[in-house]
C-alpha cells in the first residue's frame, strides 16, 4: 500500500480479529491512551523541530478529530476490536500520521440520520462537506469540516478510506470508489 | 472572571474532555457569575485546540453568558478552531 507504517495500519484493519496485533505500540484501546499518545507525539516532534510549530499544532488537532471520531461513533458498537491504530513517523522533513479503526464506517454511522445515502462515496462526501453528525440530536458534526478546510489552508494531504470509498483531500477533494474495502476507517495524513 | 484554558491541558481535543471541563467550570468557576458579568477566556499556553473540545466549552460559555471576550488566541489551532466554530457552530464572538 505504501510505507511500513501504512502497511501496518492496512493490515490492522484487514486482519481477521484473532490476528489483529493488539500488542502493537500503535494500538490505543481507549480514548485516554489515544490522548496520551497524541500529547507524546506533539511533544516529541516539537523537540525534534522537524515540523513548523503552527503546522504541527494543526496536524495534531486534525489527528485528534479523526481519532476521537472513531471513539465517538463506535462506542458500544465496535465490530470486534475496540479502539484505534495511531502511528506516526518522519520521513525526512515529511510527517506521516496514520489512524485506523475497525468500527462501523462512515456510511453506517450517517445512515442513521440520513437514510437516503446510497453508498460509501456519498457518505464520505457528506461527512466532509455537510454539518451532519451520526449522533444527532446532539448538536455536533463540525470536525471533518475543520479537517478539510485546514488541509487546504496548510497544504497538507489526507487519504481517507471507509467502506469501498476513498477520499483524497488537499487543495481539492476527490472521492471515488477504492480498490480495497475498509470495514471501518483508515486515514493517512501527510504534513 | 478569567478562565485560563491551560489549566485544563495543553492539548484539548475531545468532546468528552471538553464536556467534563465545562461541567467543572460550571461547578467551581462560573457558578456564582451573573449572566451579564464579563468573562475572559484566556487561550495562552494552549498548544492544540480542536473544535470538538472547544464546542463543548467556548460555544457553551458564549451561549450562557452575554459578555465574553477571548484573549491570547494567536496559536494556529486556536485560530483555526474559532473559525470553524463561527462557521459551523454559530459562535457569535
Interface residues (C-beta under 8 A of the other chain):
Chain A: X31 X35 X38 X39 X42 X53 X54 X55 X57 X58 X60 X61 X64 X65 X68 X71 X72 X131 X139 X140 X141 X142 X143 X145 X146 X149 X150 X153
Chain B: X10 X11 X13 X14 X15 X16 X17 X47 X48 X49 X50 X51 X52 X55 X75 X76 X77 X80 X81 X83 X84 X85 X87 X88 X89
